[in-house]
Amino acid sequence: QLTIQGEYEEALAYYKKAAETNPDDPDAWYGLGSCYVGLDQSEDAIAAYKRPIEQDPDNAVAHFILAMYYKAIDQYEQVVPTLLEVIRIDPDNLRAQFELGRAYGALEPTAEQIDTFQGILEEQPAHVPTLLDLGTTLGKIGRLDDAMALFAQARTLEPDNSLIYYNIGVTYSRMNRSEEAIRAYTRAIRVNPRMAVAHYNLGMAYLNQGRRQQALGQYE
């Protein structure tokens, strides 16, 4: 309760006592780690999160918690091997596979990222976040038709997802198909009027057509 309220110093004393009393309880170490996170003591947080792994190297939950903390502090070179451990222990862990693909994206080994996302879709073809991330990755390397096919598939699954229409707009922009891009960005904004990046990109699309007044309205 103290941790939830942000009173990390007070909470720390209780978690330390819990860890001393029952050092084999992973929850005590997870709680200790969360306090250190709140106190911006990253080395202590990592050490706490590692303790359940030292006690049980096949604790998939502990590996995942550690991986997500590495992600939070942008240590992606540590995220990848930690998530690979999760997947070794729990090969069907979809969340770990998805986060692994994103971690590869942060480190920019594109082939590994694509392989990871494609592996997810072989098992879960309707997983919209993977469809979007894989489409985005393919779009960045110029495979625009493949990207568009993935976004279209996602749209059939979630027709009210503004992010899908935004990504379709980005892809049309890369294809220099400004009218289609404008329609896609407009649809994204219709779904989510507060999607600032869609307004910005729509403004860019208008500006590319010389429609300055409409572009100004989007920037405003």
N, C-alpha and C positions, 0 to 999 in steps of 0.2 A: 504493500500500500504506500509506503514511503517513497519507493522508487517511482510509482505511478505519479505521485505528487511532485516529483523532481527533487525530493529531499535526500540526495544521494549520500551525503556524509553520514546522516543518521542511519540510513538503510544499510550502509556498508558495515557498520558494527554488527548488525543482526546477521547479515550473510556470512561475515567472518566467523561468528559464533556457530552458525549452522554448518559451515565447512569444517570447522574444528571438531564439532560434535559428531558429524556423520560425513566423513570425507569421501565416502563411496556414493554419495547422493549427487548425481549430475546437476539437479536443479539448484543446489547450493552454489555450485560453481557458475552456472548460467546467471544466477542472480548477482553473484559477485562481479562477473564480467559486465553485466548491464550497469552496475553502479560505476565501475571504472570508465565505461563508455560515457556516462553522464558527466563524469568528472574530467573528461578529456585526457585520461591516462591510458593511452593506447597500448603500451607495452604490458601494463598490468592486466588490461582487458584480454589481450591475446593469451597471456599466461594462464588466466583463469579459464578461458574457453578451451584451452588445450588440456586441462587436467582430466576431464572425462575421457578424452581420447587416449591419454596415457594409461588410464585405468582400463579402458576397453577400446582397442583400436578399431573395432567393427561397429562403433556407435555412430550410425549414419546421421542421426539428429545433431550430435555434437560437431561432426565435420561440417554439416550444412550451416549451423549457426556461426562457426568460425569463418566459413567461406563468405557468408553475407556480411560479416564485420570487415573482412578484408576488402570486400566490394565497397562498403561504406567509406573506407579510408583510401580508396583508389589504389590498393595494392593488388592489381589484377594479375600480376605474375604469381601471386600466392593464391588467388581465387581459383585459377584453372586446376592446379594439382589437387587442391582441397576438394573441389567438386568432382574431380575424377575419382577420388576416394569414395565419395558418396555413391557414385554410380557403380563403382566396383562392388560395394556392399549391397546396394539397392538398385539393380539395373533398370527397374521400371519407374524410377523416381522422375516423373515428368518435369517437376519444378527444377530439379537439379540439372537436367538436360537442357532446359530452356535457359537457365542462368549461365550454363557453360557456353552455349552459343553466344549469348550477349557478352560474356567475358572475352571470348575469342574476338568479338567485334571491337571491343575496347583496345585489344592488343594488336588488332589488324592482321591476324593470319586468316585471310578471307576464306581460303579453301577449307580449313578446319571448321570455320563458322558455318559455311554452307553445308558441309557434310553433317554437322550436328543437327541443324534445323531440318534437313531432309530426312534424317533418321527419325526425328520426332514425328514428322508428317507421315512417314510410312506406318507408324503405329496409331497416330492420332490425326488423321487427315482433316479434321474439322477444328483443329486448335488454332483459333484466329490469331492470337498473339504471335505464334510462330509463322503463320502465313504472312503477317505484316512485316515481321523482322526479316524474314527471308526475302520477301519482295523488295524491301528497302535495300538490303545488301546487294541483290542482283541489279537493282536500278543504279546503284553507285558504280558498278563495274561495267555498265553499258548494256546489260541484258534486259532491255526495256520491255520487250514483248513478254518475256518470261515473268518479269515483275508484274506487269499488268494482268496476266493470267491469274497470278496468285491473289492480287487485290480483288479481282472480279469474283474469285471463289470465296474470299472473305466476305464480300458484299452480300452474296446470296445467304450467308449464314447469319450476318448481323447487319441488316439493311439500315439500321439507325445509328451506326457507329461513325462518328464524325472523323475519327482518325483514318478510317478506310478511304473516305472521300478526299481527305487531305492528301494522302499518299497517291491516290489516283491523279490528283491535280499536279503534284510534283512530277509524276512520270510523264503526263501529257506536256508539261512545261519542258522537260528534257527532250521530248520528241518535237518541240517547236509547234505544238498544236494548241495555240493559245485559246481558241474558243472552247475546246473541250476542257482545258485547264480551268478556265473561268467558270464553266458550269460545275465542275467538280468542287472547286473552292467554295462556290456559292452554296452548294448542297451541304458541305461541311459546316458552313456558318449557319445555315438554316437549322441544322441539328444542334449545333452548339454555338450560339451567338457570341460567346465570350472566348472563342478560340482565336487568340491574338495572332498566332502564326499564320492561320488561314487568311485573316484579314490582310496581313502584311503581304503574303504571296499573291493574293488577289489584286492588291494594289500594284504589285510588280507586273502582273499579267496585263492589267489595264494600261500601265505606263508603256509597256512594250508595244501596245497598239496605238499609242499616242493619245489615249483617253485620260488626260491629266486630271480633269475634275473628278472623275470617278475614282481614280487612283488616290487623290487627295482625301476623298471621303473614307476610303479604307484605312489610310494611314492615321487619320484622325480617330 
